[in-house]
């Protein structure tokens, strides 16, 4: 009999799924998937993927609404829950803001965009409104200098901790609630932000502009723009602006210095897309030119790949070597636990060039790491029977 339901997606829903195994048998648990959950891990975990791995029941919302005495948890679920359609009242939601502020959309953007000093996460009952239910527990924290991506990841971590700390009192129905106050209550609709136009409005203070850049710094989704360039960070200068806001004072390959309402500001151009193209095309000259402008070489794409994985997959040996020289993690894995070494195996199949695989083995890449399916590189070598691997004893388990 189903006793517990997790509705949602991404890392927090998957982490909650595995946490719930401490309290419920797998046969007592079900999940509801978001519309965009394609049962494949990308830059975040897929609840559908892990539910299938663990053989946990996947249901539709209409089925869950009919289950008596179920405990229902929403963690980044994409549908509005209507409590009157459930036969249970034990309906809970984790929201990524310090309620009553920022109900609704974009809670990892709005506090930064509006120059707030803090944000937080809230565990609350679900009622007929949008994030308006009575509060069970909250965490509040400073968000100074955080980007939207950093705040989102902090919300994931703190949100899961908040659920874990209150899980037993919820499933034992010993929790207490507090009504949300009217003061400082705000709501953000989906229409509030037009992501097709993230051009920086220079008729603001330098501080406002810097927070705007931070608010949209979430590379797998978007970055702020200035005159066609993607901008990933800024530096407020000590010089007071004397020219019209938006006047370009200087420009070089790396950055653009601009006047604002009060202080001049330096905007730094993002080169991550350029690096990804270099990894696909083995463009070593351009990689040499831009590598020093990349904050760290192990950023994640939407697919959950690092640049090193992409270079390995495409057999881009010179670019791969340069990334290694710049401290790229050659033992990095994606959420399928696919290693760089496994990507290099695919690169060999595509290009018949074994140099990347050879280099990884020589520098000590972990040959015994198991992916989500329990396979090591040895298993994949045996499956595809690569003669060159065996000739070089790379797949020799002895």
DAKA-V873148 format. One record per pair of residues at least 24 apart in sequence whose C-alpha atoms are under 6 Angstrom apart, sorted by the first residue. I is the first residue (numbers start at 1). J is the second residue. D is the distance in whole Angstrom. If there is no record, write none. Layout:
# DAKA-V873148
i=(I | I)
j=(J | J)
d=(D | D)
This chain:
# DAKA-V873148
i=(1 | 2 | 2 | 3 | 3 | 4 | 4 | 4 | 5 | 5 | 5 | 5 | 6 | 6 | 7 | 7 | 7 | 7 | 8 | 8 | 8 | 8 | 8 | 8 | 9 | 9 | 10 | 10 | 10 | 11 | 11 | 12 | 13 | 14 | 26 | 30 | 30 | 30 | 31 | 32 | 34 | 42 | 42 | 43 | 43 | 43 | 82 | 91 | 91 | 92 | 92 | 92 | 93 | 93 | 94 | 94 | 95 | 95 | 96 | 96 | 97 | 98 | 100 | 101 | 101 | 102 | 102 | 103 | 103 | 104 | 104 | 105 | 105 | 105 | 108 | 108 | 108 | 109 | 109 | 112 | 112 | 113 | 113 | 113 | 117 | 117 | 118 | 118 | 121 | 134 | 134 | 134 | 134 | 135 | 135 | 136 | 147 | 147 | 147 | 148 | 148 | 148 | 149 | 198 | 198 | 199 | 199 | 200 | 200 | 202 | 202 | 202 | 203 | 204 | 205 | 205 | 205 | 206 | 206 | 210 | 220 | 220 | 230 | 230 | 231 | 231 | 231 | 232 | 233 | 234 | 234 | 234 | 235 | 235 | 236 | 237 | 237 | 239 | 239 | 240 | 276 | 279 | 279 | 280 | 280 | 282 | 282 | 284 | 297 | 298 | 304 | 309 | 312 | 312 | 312 | 313 | 313 | 313 | 313 | 314 | 315 | 317 | 331 | 336 | 336 | 337 | 337 | 338 | 342)
j=(28 | 28 | 29 | 28 | 70 | 29 | 70 | 71 | 29 | 30 | 31 | 72 | 31 | 73 | 31 | 32 | 74 | 77 | 33 | 34 | 74 | 75 | 76 | 77 | 47 | 76 | 44 | 45 | 46 | 44 | 45 | 156 | 75 | 47 | 56 | 56 | 57 | 58 | 58 | 59 | 78 | 303 | 304 | 302 | 303 | 304 | 128 | 125 | 126 | 124 | 125 | 126 | 123 | 124 | 122 | 123 | 121 | 122 | 121 | 155 | 121 | 122 | 185 | 185 | 186 | 186 | 187 | 131 | 187 | 187 | 188 | 188 | 189 | 190 | 148 | 151 | 152 | 148 | 215 | 211 | 215 | 211 | 212 | 215 | 142 | 143 | 142 | 143 | 159 | 177 | 178 | 179 | 180 | 177 | 178 | 177 | 214 | 215 | 217 | 215 | 217 | 218 | 218 | 224 | 225 | 225 | 226 | 225 | 226 | 245 | 246 | 260 | 245 | 261 | 260 | 261 | 262 | 260 | 263 | 234 | 301 | 302 | 269 | 270 | 268 | 269 | 270 | 270 | 268 | 266 | 267 | 268 | 265 | 266 | 265 | 264 | 265 | 263 | 264 | 264 | 307 | 310 | 311 | 311 | 314 | 316 | 319 | 319 | 328 | 328 | 334 | 340 | 343 | 344 | 347 | 343 | 344 | 346 | 347 | 347 | 347 | 356 | 365 | 371 | 372 | 371 | 372 | 371 | 377)
d=(6 | 4 | 6 | 5 | 5 | 5 | 5 | 5 | 6 | 5 | 5 | 5 | 5 | 5 | 6 | 4 | 5 | 6 | 6 | 6 | 6 | 5 | 5 | 4 | 5 | 6 | 5 | 5 | 6 | 6 | 5 | 6 | 6 | 5 | 6 | 6 | 5 | 6 | 5 | 6 | 6 | 4 | 5 | 5 | 5 | 4 | 6 | 6 | 5 | 6 | 5 | 5 | 6 | 6 | 6 | 5 | 6 | 5 | 5 | 6 | 5 | 6 | 5 | 5 | 5 | 5 | 5 | 5 | 4 | 6 | 5 | 5 | 6 | 6 | 5 | 6 | 5 | 5 | 5 | 6 | 5 | 6 | 5 | 5 | 6 | 6 | 4 | 5 | 6 | 6 | 5 | 5 | 6 | 5 | 5 | 5 | 4 | 6 | 6 | 5 | 6 | 6 | 5 | 5 | 6 | 5 | 6 | 6 | 6 | 6 | 5 | 6 | 5 | 5 | 6 | 5 | 6 | 6 | 6 | 6 | 6 | 5 | 6 | 5 | 6 | 5 | 5 | 5 | 5 | 5 | 5 | 6 | 6 | 5 | 5 | 5 | 5 | 6 | 6 | 6 | 6 | 6 | 4 | 6 | 6 | 4 | 6 | 5 | 5 | 6 | 6 | 5 | 6 | 5 | 6 | 5 | 5 | 6 | 4 | 5 | 5 | 6 | 6 | 6 | 5 | 4 | 6 | 5 | 6)
